Amino acid sequence: MFVKLALRDAGILGMTVLLWFLFSGYSAGNDYLSDFLGVVVGLAVAACAYLLHEWGHALGGLATRSAIHPAASLKNISLFSFDSKRNSRAQFAVMSLSGFAVTAAVIYALYTQLPDELLATRVARGAALISAALTVFLEVPILVIGLVRGKIPPVETFEISRVGADDPT
């Protein structure tokens, strides 16, 4: 399933690169279409930053031979579940920190490689910084508590589904 998830995310990254090259330049304008394209392209780049963050976690887990289980569906926004019962604190730490390292590298790239004058750039940077802040506020406490208490919390996949879809109630 990791191969399918990698292909899905490579497709998303490829489409985002194509969007960037086709439309980001228009976001330097001062009209509604420029603003719209800047927001759409910038948010697509930020979504890719999130995907890269998740792959950082997954690759950190795989590099330490952690017991991880790939997401069961391509609808999952998380790539894997980390088996907290079969992994060590060191494996948990590496898996956690590798996501943060990738996020730092992506933010560095957004600030050093994208042109400042484009709205798409500013949206991408802002959304990626918000995502990084959420990571700090949500994931760092889990990491610290897990390491201090010595009990690794479960890290599960999260599936996007339609509300009420196929719900008999």
Backbone torsions as a table, in degrees:
resi	resn	phi	psi	omega
1	MET	NA	-28.3	178.1
2	PHE	-59.5	-35.0	179.1
3	VAL	-64.6	-43.6	178.2
4	LYS	-63.6	-42.0	178.1
5	LEU	-64.4	-39.9	178.6
6	ALA	-64.4	-41.4	178.0
7	LEU	-65.4	-41.6	176.8
8	ARG	-57.7	-49.7	-175.5
9	ASP	-72.1	-32.2	174.2
10	ALA	-64.4	-37.9	176.2
11	GLY	-63.7	-42.5	178.1
12	ILE	-63.9	-44.5	178.1
13	LEU	-62.3	-43.6	179.4
14	GLY	-62.4	-43.2	178.3
15	MET	-64.6	-36.4	179.5
16	THR	-68.4	-41.2	176.4
17	VAL	-61.2	-43.5	177.5
18	LEU	-61.4	-45.8	176.7
19	LEU	-57.1	-43.9	-178.9
20	TRP	-59.0	-50.7	-176.5
21	PHE	-68.9	-30.8	-179.9
22	LEU	-81.5	-36.8	-167.3
23	PHE	-124.4	-16.0	-175.0
24	SER	-61.8	-35.8	-179.8
25	GLY	-60.1	-30.4	178.3
26	TYR	-67.3	-20.7	-176.8
27	SER	-74.5	-0.1	174.6
28	ALA	-82.4	-10.3	-178.4
29	GLY	-76.1	-178.7	-176.6
30	ASN	-121.0	25.8	-179.6
31	ASP	-117.0	178.2	-177.0
32	TYR	-62.4	-40.9	-179.8
33	LEU	-63.6	-39.8	177.9
34	SER	-62.6	-44.3	178.3
35	ASP	-63.2	-45.1	179.9
36	PHE	-60.1	-49.6	-179.5
37	LEU	-63.6	-38.0	178.3
38	GLY	-62.3	-42.0	179.8
39	VAL	-69.6	-46.2	-178.2
40	VAL	-62.3	-49.7	-178.3
41	VAL	-66.5	-41.8	179.0
42	GLY	-62.2	-41.9	178.3
43	LEU	-68.5	-33.3	176.6
44	ALA	-64.3	-41.4	177.6
45	VAL	-63.7	-42.6	178.9
46	ALA	-64.0	-36.6	176.3
47	ALA	-62.5	-38.1	176.9
48	CYS	-66.3	-35.3	176.6
49	ALA	-61.2	-40.4	177.0
50	TYR	-62.9	-45.9	179.6
51	LEU	-59.8	-42.4	178.9
52	LEU	-64.5	-37.5	175.7
53	HIS	-58.8	-47.1	179.7
54	GLU	-63.4	-41.1	177.6
55	TRP	-66.1	-31.4	174.3
56	GLY	-60.4	-45.6	175.8
57	HIS	-59.4	-49.0	-176.9
58	ALA	-62.0	-44.4	-179.2
59	LEU	-67.8	-34.0	174.2
60	GLY	-63.9	-41.1	176.8
61	GLY	-65.4	-43.9	179.5
62	LEU	-66.6	-37.9	-179.1
63	ALA	-63.8	-31.3	179.7
64	THR	-95.5	10.5	-179.6
65	ARG	56.9	37.6	177.5
66	SER	-70.0	153.8	172.8
67	ALA	-81.5	103.9	176.7
68	ILE	-128.1	150.4	-177.9
69	HIS	-119.1	124.7	-179.4
70	PRO	-64.6	155.6	175.3
71	ALA	-57.3	144.1	-176.6
72	ALA	-79.1	-15.2	-174.0
73	SER	-141.8	152.7	174.9
74	LEU	-71.7	-9.0	177.1
75	LYS	-77.1	-15.0	-177.6
76	ASN	-71.7	135.6	175.2
77	ILE	-88.2	-18.3	171.1
78	SER	-91.8	147.3	-175.9
79	LEU	-87.2	-24.1	-171.5
80	PHE	-160.1	166.6	168.7
81	SER	-110.6	136.5	179.4
82	PHE	-95.3	121.4	-176.9
83	ASP	-77.8	98.2	-174.1
84	SER	-68.5	-20.3	-179.1
85	LYS	-84.1	-25.9	-175.3
86	ARG	-103.8	0.6	-177.5
87	ASN	-116.3	155.9	180.0
88	SER	-88.0	168.7	175.9
89	ARG	-63.7	-36.7	178.9
90	ALA	-63.5	-42.6	177.4
91	GLN	-63.7	-40.3	177.6
92	PHE	-62.3	-43.3	-179.6
93	ALA	-63.6	-45.7	-179.9
94	VAL	-64.2	-44.5	178.6
95	MET	-58.8	-43.8	-179.4
96	SER	-67.4	-50.4	-174.9
97	LEU	-68.0	-28.2	179.6
98	SER	-66.4	-33.2	174.6
99	GLY	-64.8	-41.0	178.6
100	PHE	-66.0	-38.9	-180.0
101	ALA	-63.4	-43.1	178.4
102	VAL	-64.9	-41.2	177.9
103	THR	-59.4	-44.6	178.2
104	ALA	-61.1	-42.1	179.4
105	ALA	-64.9	-40.0	-179.9
106	VAL	-66.3	-44.7	179.6
107	ILE	-63.2	-41.0	175.6
108	TYR	-57.7	-45.9	179.9
109	ALA	-63.4	-41.0	179.2
110	LEU	-61.4	-35.8	-178.6
111	TYR	-84.8	-21.7	-177.2
112	THR	-105.8	-19.2	-173.8
113	GLN	-110.6	-20.0	-177.6
114	LEU	-97.4	144.6	-178.1
115	PRO	-69.4	132.3	-176.0
116	ASP	-64.3	-29.2	-171.1
117	GLU	-77.1	-6.9	-176.7
118	LEU	-93.7	136.5	174.5
119	LEU	-61.2	-36.9	178.6
120	ALA	-57.5	-39.6	178.0
121	THR	-64.1	-47.3	-177.6
122	ARG	-65.0	-38.4	177.2
123	VAL	-65.9	-45.5	179.8
124	ALA	-60.0	-45.6	179.9
125	ARG	-64.1	-46.8	-178.5
126	GLY	-63.0	-46.1	-179.5
127	ALA	-66.7	-37.6	177.8
128	ALA	-67.1	-36.8	177.1
129	LEU	-68.0	-38.3	175.5
130	ILE	-62.9	-44.2	178.0
131	SER	-61.5	-41.7	178.2
132	ALA	-64.6	-39.2	177.9
133	ALA	-64.4	-41.9	176.3
134	LEU	-61.1	-39.2	177.4
135	THR	-60.5	-44.5	179.8
136	VAL	-63.2	-44.7	-176.7
137	PHE	-75.1	-28.0	-177.1
138	LEU	-99.8	-41.6	-173.5
139	GLU	-91.3	-34.2	-179.2
140	VAL	-62.6	-44.5	177.3
141	PRO	-59.9	-37.7	177.8
142	ILE	-62.1	-43.1	178.8
143	LEU	-63.1	-49.7	-177.3
144	VAL	-63.6	-46.7	179.9
145	ILE	-62.0	-42.8	178.7
146	GLY	-61.7	-40.5	-179.3
147	LEU	-74.7	-39.2	-178.5
148	VAL	-70.8	-46.2	-178.3
149	ARG	-77.6	-19.4	-178.6
150	GLY	78.7	4.5	178.6
151	LYS	-114.5	118.6	-176.6
152	ILE	-80.2	123.9	178.4
153	PRO	-73.1	151.8	177.7
154	PRO	-69.0	140.6	175.9
155	VAL	-117.0	108.8	-172.7
156	GLU	-108.6	162.3	174.7
157	THR	-79.0	156.9	178.9
158	PHE	-126.7	124.9	-176.2
159	GLU	-103.5	136.1	172.8
160	ILE	-85.0	126.2	176.3
161	SER	-141.1	159.1	178.0
162	ARG	-72.3	134.6	178.5
163	VAL	-66.3	126.2	178.1
164	GLY	81.1	-1.4	-179.0
165	ALA	-67.9	129.0	178.7
166	ASP	54.2	27.1	179.5
167	ASP	-94.6	114.7	-177.2
168	PRO	-71.1	-14.2	-178.0
169	THR	-90.4	NA	NA
